[in-house]
Amino acid sequence: MSLTQDAVIEALRPVQDPELHRSIVDLGMVRSVDIALPNVTVAIDLTIAGCPLKVEINNSVTDAVKALDGADNVTVEFGVMTDEQRENIRRTLHGDPGATAGSQQAHGHAEGRAIPFADPGSNTRVLLVASGKGGVGKSSITTNLSVALAARGKKVAVVDADVWGFSIPRMLGIDREPTIIDEMIVPPEANGVRCISMGFFVEENQPVIWRGPMLHKALEQFLTDVFWDEPDYLVVDLPPGTGDISLSISQFLPRGELIVVTTPQPAAQRVAQRAAYMAHKVNIAVTGVIENMSWFTGDDGKRYELFGSGGGDELARELDVPLLATVPLVPELREGADTGLPIAVETETEAGKVFAELAELLDVTLAPKRRYRSELKIT
């Protein structure tokens, strides 16, 4: 029985574009199949020239076709999609700007495409990671929490909204820029987490000197122009404090839950309280508190509380929310942030276990049906 083109197409159907997570057949990437056994040649049109995942696609296509009887030699020839093909992909996956604009006023205003995460029917859980001050490890918490949620099999996306101190791409280990398909931004992924950040659009050593309206628009584009593909979790790394960015995010994502990061120091705890108070003012739920840098375990096996103790627990009591986790201070946590190897990947380490337990707590115990809402008692 000879091998047919239809059989090759069906064998290729499970092969997905690594960025879009859709079948290359359904996306129209398979241009042709030529069979002259034992040789099979497959022509693939990439979404963009210079696709960074070309090698991965080549290997997946080759393996899928070689599994067929008689296809001993497989050649993959690459071309590039036309503008019309890219437009069709964007329309299919992301729709048209303004197509759902009628719901903007009610569900998170945006000037074009409605923000999907603001819709009451969205299944994406939005976690807003905040702190009152810088230097408490908020971005590190965001990164490792996201990786730990992804390790539970969840689709996780991160918005690095700390537009002045962007650091999430480096911490996640992302080494390439987003792909642009007909003005649809496809975020890069590492460790199971997709991410968008101001760091992709400015030089690393270039300061972002923007006024509020420009920042507001940039954040809007992060939420509307990016193909997020309905993640289970959207984790937003907010800048320290309670300025324009935090207010814009509360407007764009009214269904978000705030997680406040602090250190054991009473001074840090008091400043962190202001972030929770801001959430209360704009009607954002406060889900809980994470205390970072809680202790250091020395070579002698003893725990040393280098930054004092009790700040996270006291803040949680004041806000009437759970203390979600106490995260130890370990060199590997800092090293992982610098090298793009999040400690949450190493689930057997001291800090890795904490993040695994934190992800389970949020994903199971504090799932939406049992979600805490803060009744802040702040005077």
N, C-alpha and C positions, 0 to 999 in steps of 0.2 A: 504494500500500500504506500503510494508516494506521498511525500510531505506537501501540504497545500499552504497557500498564503493565509487562508483563514485560520489554519491551525497555528501558524506562527503568530498571527495577530492575537489569538486567544491566549497563547503562552505569554505574550507581552502585556496582556491586560493587567495582571497583578503588579507589574513594575510601575513604581510611582516616581514622579518628579520629586527629588529630595527636598525642595523648598516649598512646593505647593501641596505636597502630600495628596496628589491626585494621579490616577492612572495616566501614563503617557499616551495610551490609546484614546482615552476620553478627552484628553487635552488637545488631540490632533497633532501630536509630536511625531507620530510614525508616518513618514511621507511615502515610503514604498518598501516592499519586500521582494527580493529577487532570489529565486531558488534554482540552483544547479548542483544538486547533491554530488558530493558531500559538502558543497559550499552554500552558505546562506548569507546574503548581504542585506542588512537592514539600514535604511536611511532615516536618520532622526533629525528633526528640526529643533534646535535649542531655542529657548525663549528669548535669549539675548546672546549677542556675540561675546566671546570670552567668558562663557558661563563657568563659574568657579567649581561647579560640581560635575563637570563633563566626564571626568575619569570615573566617578561613582556611577553615573548613568551608563557609561560604556560597559562597566563590569556587570551591572545588573542585567542589561539587555543581553550581553554575551552569555551569561549563566542561564538565563531563561530560555534562550533559543537552543543552546547546547543540550539541554535536558530532553529535547525532542529526538526521536529515533532518526538517524541518518544525517543529522546536522552536526557533522564533525568539525567543520571549519566555519566560524562565524566572523563576519567583518561588519563593523559598525561605521557608517559614514555619516558625518555630521554636517548639517547646514544650519541656517538661522531662519526663524520665523519672519514672515512679512509683517508690516505694521497692521494689516487687517487681521492677521491671525492673533497678534498680541491683543488687539482691541477686543476680539471675540472672547479671549481668555479673561480679560478684565471684566467684561460685561457678564460673563457666566459666573465668575467667582465673587465679584465685588459690586456688580450693579453699576448704575450711573449716578453721578452726583445730582442731588436734588430729587432722585426717584422716590425717596422716602422722607422728603423734607417736611411733609405735612405733620409728622409726629414730633418735629423738633421742639416746638414750644413746650409740649407736655413732658418730653423725655430727654432733657439735656440738649440745649440749643447748640447748633453748629451751622455755619453758613453754607451748606451744600448738602453733603450726605449726613444723615442723622447718626448720632453716636450709638452704636449697637448696644453697648454695655449699660446705657441708661434706660433702655426699654424694659418695662416690668416683666416682659416675657423672656428676657435673656436668661440663659442658664449659666452664664459666667458669674462666678463669685469674685467680687472686687475687693482686694485687700490693700489698704493705704498704709504704708509704713512711714511713720512720722517720728520726729524727735523735736524737743524744744531747742536744742543746741547742737552744734557740730561736734565731731570727735567722739561720739558714743558708739560708733560702729553700725549705724543704721543701714548703710549700703551693704555691708558684709552680712547683716541679718537678712536683708532682702534677697541677696544672691543665694545664700545657703538655704533659706526657707523655700525658695523657688525650686532649687535643685532637689530638695528633699520631697517636695510635693510631686515633682516629675518622676522621682524614683518610685512613687506609689502608683505610677501608671496614669497620672493626670496630665492633660494638655495644659501647659503653663506658659504664660506670656508675661513679660516684664516691660513696663514703661519707666525708663530712667528720667524722671521728672526733675531731678536735681540738675537743672540746666547750667548752673555755675560750677558745680563740683561733680560732673558726670564721671562715673567710674565703673558702672555695671558691666559694660562690654569686656573690659580687661579682666574683671573678677570672674566672669562667666567663662572666659577662655575663648571669646569670639575673636576671630582673626580676619574677618572679611566684612565688607560693607553690605548694606541692603541691596537687593536687586530691584530695579525699577522696570515694571512691565506696563507700558502704556499709562504712565503716571500712577500706577498702583505700586505701592512700596511693599516688597516682600521682606520681612525681617529675617536676619540671620539667626542661626540656632546653634547652641552648644550645650552639652550636658542635658539635653532634653528640654531646654528652655529657649523660647524665642524672645528677642529683645530689640527695642528701638531706643535710641539715645541721641541727645544732641552731639555726643562724641563722634557720631558718624558724619556729621555735617560741618564740623569746624576742625581746624588743626588742634592737636592735643594741647599745645602750649599757647593757644590763642584764647584770650578771655572773651566771654559772651557779654557784650555791653549793649544790652537791649532794654528798652522800656517795657512796661507792663503789657500794652497791647500786642507787641511783637511776640512776647513770650506766650501770651494767651493764644495767639494764632498758631504758634508752633505746637503747643500742646494739643490744640484742636486737630491739627493734621496728624499727630501721632495716633490719635484715637479714630480718625475717620478715613485717612488716606492709606493706612497700613492694612494689609490683608492679614488679619489675626486668625481667621478660620475658627471662630467660636471656641475659644479655649475654656477649660473648666475653671481656671483661675487666671485673673489678671492682677498681678502684683505691681503696685506703683511705689517707686522709691521717691518720696517727697523731699524737697530741700529742707534744711533745718528752719525752724521758726514758723511764723504764721503770716507770711507775706502773700504777694499776688498769686504765686504759683499754687499755693495751697487753696486759696479762694477759688481760682479758676477750676482746679480739679474737683472741688466740692460741687461746683456748678455743673461740670460736665458729667460727673459720676455720682449722682445723688444716692445710689444704692450701695456705695462703698462702705466698708467697715474699717475703722481706724485701729491700727496696732501701734501703740506708743513704745518706743525704745528708750531706755534710760540706763544709767549705770548705778551702782550701789550708793554713790555719793548723794547725800541729802541735797546739795546744791543743784546737781543735775536733775534730781527728782522734781524739785520745785519748778525748774525751767520746763521740764517735760510736761508738767501739768498744764502749761499754757496751750500746748498743742491740743490736748484733750478738751480744753475749754473752748478753743476755736471750733472744734468739731461739734460741740454742743450748740454753739451759736448758729451754725449752718445746718443743723439737723442731720449730722452724720453719726452713725452708730459707733460706739467705742467697744471693740471686741475684747481687748485685753492689753496687758503690759508684758514686755519682754525686758528682763534685766540682763545687760551684757557686761562682760568683764567682771563676773561675779566673784571668781576666785582663781588662784593659780596653784596648781599642784606641783610641789617641788620634787626634787630627786629623792627626798626622804619620805615621799608619800603623803606628806601633810598638805592641807589646804591653807593657803595664805590669802587673806582678803585684803588685797593691795589697795583697793579703793573704798574701803569701809564695807558696811553691810546694811541691808534692810531697805535701801532706797526703792527698789522695785516693788517689794511687798507693801511698803507704806503707800506708794502711789496707787497700787491696785486697790487697796482698802479705801483710799480717799475717793477713787472713781467708782467704787462698787463694781469692779470687773475682776476677772481672774488674772492672776499672775501666770502667764502662759508658759514661761520658761526662764531658767537662769542659765546663762551661757558662760562657760569658763573662759578664762584668758589663756590661750595656748599659742605657742609660736607658729604652729601649723596653720592656724586660722589666718594669721597675718600673711604667712608665706603663700598660702593658697590664693589670697586676694591679689597678690603681686604677680603670681605666675599663671593665673587662670585655672587653677586646680582647686575648686571649692572643697572645703573640708567635709561638707555634707555627703560627698561621694564616698568617703571612707566611713561607712556606718559603724565600724567597730572601734573607732577612736572615741575619746571622751567627748569631744565636741560633736562629732558625727552622730553619736547616739542621741544627744540632746536635740539636734535638728530633726532626726527621724521621729522622735517622740512628739516634738512640736507639730510636725506635719500631720501626724496621726491624730493629735488632739484637735487640730483645726478641721481636719477632713472628716472625722468621725464624731467625736464627742460634741464639738461645737459646730456641727453641720447646720445649715440654715434653719432647720425646723427647731433647733434648740439654741439658736444664736442668742448671746447675751446682748442686751441694749443698756447702755449706761444711763443711769439717772444721776447725773453729776451733782455732787454736793459741794459746790465751790462758792465761796462768798467773796 
